[in-house]
Amino acid sequence: MSDSTPVSSFYCPTQIHMGQGSVRILPELLHNLKVQSILIVIDQAVHDSPYGQAVLAILDREKFQYQTFTEIKPDPGDDVVMKGFSCLPQEQNRAIVAIGGGSSMDVAKAIGILATNGGRIHDYEGIDKFTTSPLPLFALPTTAGTGSEVSGSCVITDTASGRKMSIRHARLNPARHAILDPDALQTLPAHVAAHAGVDAFVHALESLTSRQANLITDAINLQAITLLATSLPAFVSDRRNADAALKCLVGSALAGTVFGQTGLGNVHCMARFVGARYHVSHGLSNALCLPVVARFNALAVPQKYADVARAMGVSASDTPQNDAVKAALQAIENLCAAVDIPQGLRDVGANPEDFPEMAADCLKAGYNKWNPRQTSEQEFLELFKAAY
């Protein structure tokens, strides 16, 4: 028996409910936990949408007591968290229902942590920094991208410094229940659907190729890649396609269950600084960096990229590895083109003079502990230039 072999693990505490119209089971889930009062965290646009109104009508029919908090912003800050926390009902047997995308869910998670652990959200930055279970969270995603409903992380901006704080706990931070209902995605704008979907694909790809991947996460990520690659173009072209929408939701959730445990790679590393500097959405930032990083990383893990080719349906089991890798890289580019991702960073106003500083920031960010290919500052610079 070897004492040097690393021990891998996997954990998913969220109970996932899926299918068209599955929101109808929300009252039953709340009753099962004897919930008496609810804080609903929902952005204003979702609140006013047919789906948001339908969820509120369901709760009204069951005579649940609830408060709504709608002041959600992209990249939400600690100030938003505290405003939401001030709306939290004071009764016993409380729960939080998050309806929306990653921002709403991140705020809901942060409020739930503060409700049972006290202090400031800054106190819990890092991994496993809180020990008391947050308030029960019921998550209803209205995008198929972040996987926040099942991930063990939330990201909150420190408004004083502008720094993004990652609060991670694989066991305590995911939602208690997630409802994946394709009806929630019907009014999603096409470009939002595309950017979120590619973000989910990147979660799966980078988790698959992470240095921390294992046999369980590999199986989950390959299925996520299959669902997203085969369904995303159809979903983007028609958000009322319930079958495609559900497959994208499930693909996003599958990737969300694992990337917090495996870590991500250079796409997310570079996208952090693209998004911050040029005010580009997280999903689009990832999509713009994906093709060049995929080509860079494929040299380090060709077998994983051959597996990706098979998952995307562009190679067979007997295809030579080199051919399969080429097919995977072409399929990734084709997927981005099929959902109208811009061709490069120049299309979102990037300035090449910024790239040296951004490359230095990438190296400092520490993603080399997860990315399959060690990346120097100069190589980050070349990747930014290639993505331009």
C-alpha positions as CSV (number, residue, x, y, z in Angstrom):
1,M,0.0,0.0,0.0
2,S,1.4,3.4,-1.0
3,D,1.3,6.3,1.4
4,S,2.2,8.8,-1.4
5,T,-0.8,8.3,-3.7
6,P,-3.2,11.3,-3.3
7,V,-6.7,10.6,-2.1
8,S,-9.5,12.0,-4.2
9,S,-13.0,12.8,-3.0
10,F,-16.4,13.9,-4.3
11,Y,-19.3,15.5,-2.6
12,C,-22.7,16.8,-3.7
13,P,-25.2,17.6,-1.0
14,T,-27.9,19.2,-3.2
15,Q,-31.1,17.4,-4.0
16,I,-31.8,18.2,-7.6
17,H,-35.3,18.2,-9.1
18,M,-35.7,18.6,-12.8
19,G,-38.3,18.8,-15.6
20,Q,-40.7,21.2,-17.2
21,G,-43.0,22.7,-14.6
22,S,-41.0,21.2,-11.7
23,V,-41.4,24.5,-9.8
24,R,-44.8,23.1,-8.7
25,I,-43.0,21.0,-6.1
26,L,-41.5,24.0,-4.3
27,P,-44.3,24.2,-1.6
28,E,-43.9,20.6,-0.8
29,L,-40.2,20.9,-0.3
30,L,-40.7,24.0,1.9
31,H,-43.4,22.2,4.0
32,N,-41.1,19.2,4.4
33,L,-38.6,21.4,6.2
34,K,-41.4,23.1,8.2
35,V,-40.4,26.5,6.7
36,Q,-42.6,29.3,8.1
37,S,-41.0,32.5,6.6
38,I,-39.0,33.0,3.4
39,L,-36.6,35.6,2.0
40,I,-36.9,35.6,-1.8
41,V,-33.7,36.8,-3.5
42,I,-34.5,37.7,-7.1
43,D,-33.4,40.5,-9.4
44,Q,-36.1,42.9,-10.6
45,A,-36.2,41.7,-14.2
46,V,-36.8,38.1,-13.1
47,H,-39.3,39.3,-10.5
48,D,-41.3,41.0,-13.2
49,S,-41.1,38.1,-15.7
50,P,-43.9,35.6,-16.2
51,Y,-41.8,32.9,-14.5
52,G,-41.0,35.1,-11.5
53,Q,-44.7,36.0,-11.1
54,A,-45.7,32.3,-11.4
55,V,-43.4,31.3,-8.6
56,L,-44.8,34.1,-6.3
57,A,-48.3,33.0,-7.2
58,I,-47.5,29.4,-6.1
59,L,-46.3,30.7,-2.8
60,D,-49.3,33.0,-2.4
61,R,-51.7,30.1,-3.0
62,E,-50.0,28.1,-0.2
63,K,-50.1,31.2,2.1
64,F,-46.3,31.3,2.7
65,Q,-45.0,34.4,4.4
66,Y,-42.2,36.0,2.5
67,Q,-40.1,39.1,1.9
68,T,-38.6,39.9,-1.5
69,F,-35.1,41.4,-2.1
70,T,-34.6,42.6,-5.7
71,E,-31.6,44.9,-5.5
72,I,-29.3,42.5,-7.2
73,K,-26.4,43.7,-9.3
74,P,-23.8,42.0,-11.5
75,D,-20.8,41.1,-9.5
76,P,-22.7,41.9,-6.3
77,G,-20.8,43.6,-3.4
78,D,-20.8,43.3,0.3
79,D,-23.2,46.3,0.4
80,V,-25.8,44.3,-1.5
81,V,-25.4,41.4,0.8
82,M,-26.0,43.6,3.9
83,K,-29.1,45.2,2.3
84,G,-30.5,41.7,1.6
85,F,-29.6,40.6,5.1
86,S,-31.6,43.5,6.5
87,C,-34.7,42.1,4.7
88,L,-34.4,38.7,6.3
89,P,-37.5,37.7,8.3
90,Q,-36.9,37.3,12.0
91,E,-39.2,34.4,12.6
92,Q,-38.0,30.9,13.3
93,N,-37.8,28.1,10.6
94,R,-36.6,30.5,8.0
95,A,-35.4,29.7,4.5
96,I,-34.1,31.5,1.4
97,V,-35.4,31.0,-2.1
98,A,-33.0,32.3,-4.8
99,I,-34.6,32.8,-8.3
100,G,-32.2,34.0,-11.0
101,G,-28.6,33.7,-12.2
102,G,-25.3,33.4,-10.4
103,S,-25.5,36.9,-8.8
104,S,-28.8,36.2,-7.1
105,M,-27.6,32.9,-5.8
106,D,-24.3,34.3,-4.6
107,V,-26.1,37.0,-2.6
108,A,-28.6,34.4,-1.2
109,K,-25.7,32.1,-0.1
110,A,-23.9,35.0,1.6
111,I,-27.1,36.1,3.4
112,G,-27.6,32.5,4.6
113,I,-24.1,32.3,5.9
114,L,-24.4,35.5,7.9
115,A,-27.8,34.5,9.3
116,T,-26.3,31.6,11.2
117,N,-22.6,32.5,11.6
118,G,-22.8,36.2,12.2
119,G,-20.0,38.7,11.5
120,R,-19.2,40.1,8.1
121,I,-19.1,38.2,4.8
122,H,-15.4,39.1,4.7
123,D,-14.8,36.8,7.6
124,Y,-15.5,33.8,5.5
125,E,-13.3,34.4,2.5
126,G,-11.4,31.3,1.6
127,I,-12.1,27.6,2.0
128,D,-14.2,26.1,4.9
129,K,-14.1,29.3,6.9
130,F,-17.6,28.8,8.5
131,T,-18.8,25.9,10.5
132,T,-22.5,26.4,11.1
133,S,-24.9,25.4,8.3
134,P,-26.4,28.4,6.6
135,L,-30.2,28.9,6.3
136,P,-31.7,26.3,4.0
137,L,-31.4,27.5,0.4
138,F,-33.8,26.6,-2.4
139,A,-32.3,27.6,-5.8
140,L,-34.3,28.1,-9.0
141,P,-31.8,29.0,-11.8
142,T,-33.0,31.2,-14.7
143,T,-29.8,30.8,-16.7
144,A,-28.0,27.6,-17.7
145,G,-24.4,28.6,-17.0
146,T,-23.1,29.3,-13.5
147,G,-24.1,26.1,-11.8
148,S,-24.3,28.2,-8.6
149,E,-27.3,26.2,-7.4
150,V,-25.0,23.2,-6.8
151,S,-21.6,24.7,-6.4
152,G,-19.9,25.1,-3.0
153,S,-18.8,28.7,-3.7
154,C,-20.1,32.2,-3.9
155,V,-18.2,35.3,-5.0
156,I,-18.9,38.7,-3.4
157,T,-17.0,41.9,-4.2
158,D,-15.3,43.9,-1.4
159,T,-16.6,47.3,-2.3
160,A,-13.9,49.1,-0.5
161,S,-11.1,47.5,-2.6
162,G,-12.9,46.2,-5.6
163,R,-11.5,42.8,-4.9
164,K,-13.6,39.7,-5.5
165,M,-13.9,37.4,-2.4
166,S,-14.4,33.7,-3.0
167,I,-16.3,31.9,-0.1
168,R,-16.0,28.2,-0.6
169,H,-17.4,25.2,1.4
170,A,-18.2,22.1,-0.7
171,R,-20.4,20.6,2.0
172,L,-22.3,23.6,3.5
173,N,-22.5,26.2,0.7
174,P,-24.5,24.5,-2.1
175,A,-28.3,24.9,-2.1
176,R,-30.3,22.3,-0.1
177,H,-32.6,21.9,-3.1
178,A,-32.2,23.0,-6.8
179,I,-35.2,23.0,-9.2
180,L,-34.2,22.9,-12.8
181,D,-37.2,24.0,-14.8
182,P,-36.8,24.9,-18.5
183,D,-39.8,27.2,-18.2
184,A,-37.6,29.5,-16.2
185,L,-35.4,30.1,-19.3
186,Q,-38.0,31.0,-21.9
187,T,-37.5,34.8,-21.8
188,L,-33.7,34.7,-21.6
189,P,-32.1,36.9,-24.3
190,A,-30.3,34.8,-26.9
191,H,-26.9,36.4,-26.2
192,V,-27.2,35.8,-22.5
193,A,-28.2,32.2,-23.1
194,A,-25.1,31.8,-25.4
195,H,-22.6,33.4,-23.0
196,A,-24.0,31.5,-20.0
197,G,-24.0,28.2,-21.9
198,V,-20.4,28.6,-23.0
199,D,-19.4,29.4,-19.4
200,A,-21.0,26.1,-18.3
201,F,-19.1,24.3,-21.1
202,V,-15.8,25.9,-19.8
203,H,-16.6,24.7,-16.3
204,A,-16.9,21.2,-17.5
205,L,-13.8,21.3,-19.8
206,E,-11.5,23.0,-17.2
207,S,-12.7,20.7,-14.4
208,L,-12.1,17.7,-16.7
209,T,-8.6,18.7,-17.4
210,S,-7.7,20.0,-13.9
211,R,-4.8,18.6,-12.0
212,Q,-7.3,17.8,-9.3
213,A,-9.7,15.8,-11.5
214,N,-10.6,12.2,-10.6
215,L,-12.6,9.3,-12.1
216,I,-15.9,10.5,-10.7
217,T,-15.5,14.1,-11.8
218,D,-14.3,13.0,-15.2
219,A,-17.5,11.0,-15.8
220,I,-19.7,13.9,-14.7
221,N,-17.8,16.4,-16.8
222,L,-17.9,14.3,-19.9
223,Q,-21.6,14.0,-19.6
224,A,-22.0,17.7,-19.1
225,I,-19.9,18.4,-22.2
226,T,-22.1,16.0,-24.2
227,L,-25.3,17.7,-23.0
228,L,-24.1,21.2,-23.6
229,A,-22.3,20.6,-26.9
230,T,-25.4,18.9,-28.4
231,S,-28.1,21.2,-27.0
232,L,-26.7,24.7,-26.6
233,P,-27.0,25.9,-30.3
234,A,-30.7,24.7,-30.4
235,F,-31.4,26.3,-27.0
236,V,-29.8,29.6,-28.1
237,S,-31.8,29.7,-31.3
238,D,-35.1,28.9,-29.4
239,R,-35.3,29.3,-25.7
240,R,-38.8,27.8,-25.7
241,N,-37.2,24.5,-26.8
242,A,-37.9,22.8,-23.4
243,D,-35.8,19.7,-24.2
244,A,-32.7,21.7,-25.2
245,A,-33.2,24.0,-22.3
246,L,-33.4,21.2,-19.7
247,K,-30.3,19.5,-21.1
248,C,-28.4,22.8,-20.8
249,L,-29.7,23.2,-17.3
250,V,-28.6,19.7,-16.3
251,G,-25.2,20.1,-18.1
252,S,-24.6,23.3,-16.2
253,A,-25.6,21.7,-12.9
254,L,-23.4,18.7,-13.5
255,A,-20.4,20.9,-14.1
256,G,-21.3,23.0,-11.1
257,T,-21.2,20.0,-8.8
258,V,-17.5,19.4,-9.6
259,F,-15.6,22.5,-10.6
260,G,-15.5,23.8,-7.0
261,Q,-13.8,20.6,-6.0
262,T,-11.4,20.3,-8.9
263,G,-10.6,23.9,-9.5
264,L,-10.6,25.6,-12.9
265,G,-7.8,26.7,-15.3
266,N,-6.4,29.4,-17.6
267,V,-9.7,30.3,-19.3
268,H,-11.2,31.4,-16.0
269,C,-7.9,32.9,-14.9
270,M,-7.7,35.2,-17.9
271,A,-11.4,35.9,-18.0
272,R,-11.3,37.4,-14.5
273,F,-9.1,40.2,-15.7
274,V,-10.8,40.6,-19.1
275,G,-14.1,41.1,-17.3
276,A,-12.8,43.4,-14.7
277,R,-10.9,45.7,-17.1
278,Y,-13.3,45.9,-20.0
279,H,-16.6,45.4,-18.2
280,V,-17.4,42.3,-20.2
281,S,-19.8,39.6,-18.7
282,H,-18.2,36.6,-17.1
283,G,-19.6,34.2,-19.6
284,L,-18.5,36.2,-22.6
285,S,-15.0,36.7,-21.1
286,N,-14.7,33.0,-20.8
287,A,-15.9,32.4,-24.3
288,L,-13.4,34.8,-25.8
289,C,-10.5,33.1,-24.1
290,L,-11.6,29.5,-24.6
291,P,-10.3,28.6,-28.1
292,V,-6.7,29.8,-27.5
293,V,-6.4,28.2,-24.1
294,A,-7.9,24.9,-25.3
295,R,-5.1,24.8,-28.0
296,F,-2.5,25.6,-25.4
297,N,-3.6,23.0,-22.8
298,A,-4.3,20.2,-25.3
299,L,-0.5,19.6,-25.5
300,A,-0.4,18.7,-21.8
301,V,-3.5,16.4,-21.7
302,P,-4.1,15.0,-25.2
303,Q,-6.0,12.0,-24.0
304,K,-8.5,14.3,-22.1
305,Y,-9.1,16.2,-25.3
306,A,-9.6,13.0,-27.3
307,D,-12.3,12.2,-24.7
308,V,-13.8,15.6,-25.3
309,A,-14.0,14.9,-29.0
310,R,-15.9,11.7,-28.4
311,A,-18.2,13.5,-25.9
312,M,-18.9,16.2,-28.5
313,G,-19.6,13.5,-31.1
314,V,-16.8,14.5,-33.5
315,S,-14.7,11.3,-33.2
316,A,-15.0,7.6,-32.7
317,S,-13.4,5.3,-30.1
318,D,-10.9,4.1,-32.7
319,T,-9.9,7.6,-34.0
320,P,-6.2,8.2,-33.5
321,Q,-5.5,10.4,-30.6
322,N,-3.9,13.2,-32.6
323,D,-6.8,13.3,-35.0
324,A,-9.3,13.3,-32.1
325,V,-7.5,16.2,-30.4
326,K,-7.7,18.2,-33.6
327,A,-11.4,17.4,-33.9
328,A,-12.1,18.5,-30.3
329,L,-10.3,21.8,-30.8
330,Q,-12.2,22.5,-34.1
331,A,-15.5,21.4,-32.4
332,I,-14.9,24.0,-29.6
333,E,-14.4,26.7,-32.1
334,N,-17.4,25.6,-34.1
335,L,-19.6,25.7,-30.9
336,C,-18.5,29.3,-30.2
337,A,-19.3,30.3,-33.7
338,A,-22.6,28.5,-33.7
339,V,-23.8,30.7,-30.8
340,D,-22.3,33.9,-32.2
341,I,-19.4,34.5,-29.9
342,P,-17.2,37.4,-31.1
343,Q,-14.0,36.2,-32.7
344,G,-11.6,38.0,-30.4
345,L,-10.8,40.4,-27.6
346,R,-10.5,43.2,-30.1
347,D,-14.3,42.9,-30.6
348,V,-15.0,44.0,-27.0
349,G,-12.6,46.9,-26.9
350,A,-9.5,45.2,-25.5
351,N,-6.3,47.2,-25.6
352,P,-3.1,45.1,-26.2
353,E,-1.1,47.7,-24.1
354,D,-3.0,46.3,-21.1
355,F,-1.9,42.7,-21.8
356,P,1.5,42.7,-19.9
357,E,-0.1,43.8,-16.7
358,M,-3.0,41.4,-17.2
359,A,-0.5,38.5,-17.8
360,A,1.3,39.4,-14.6
361,D,-2.0,39.4,-12.7
362,C,-2.8,36.0,-14.1
363,L,0.5,34.5,-12.9
364,K,-0.1,35.9,-9.4
365,A,-3.7,34.5,-9.3
366,G,-2.3,31.0,-8.8
367,Y,-4.3,28.9,-11.3
368,N,-1.2,26.9,-12.1
369,K,-2.2,24.6,-9.2
370,W,-5.2,23.5,-11.3
371,N,-4.4,24.2,-15.0
372,P,-3.0,21.1,-16.7
373,R,-0.1,23.0,-18.3
374,Q,2.2,25.2,-16.3
375,T,2.0,28.7,-17.6
376,S,4.6,31.5,-17.3
377,E,3.9,35.2,-17.4
378,Q,5.2,35.3,-20.9
379,E,2.9,32.5,-22.0
380,F,-0.1,34.3,-20.5
381,L,0.9,37.4,-22.5
382,E,1.1,35.3,-25.7
383,L,-2.3,33.8,-24.9
384,F,-3.8,37.3,-24.6
385,K,-2.3,38.3,-27.9
386,A,-3.6,35.2,-29.5
387,A,-7.1,35.8,-28.1
388,Y,-7.0,39.4,-29.4
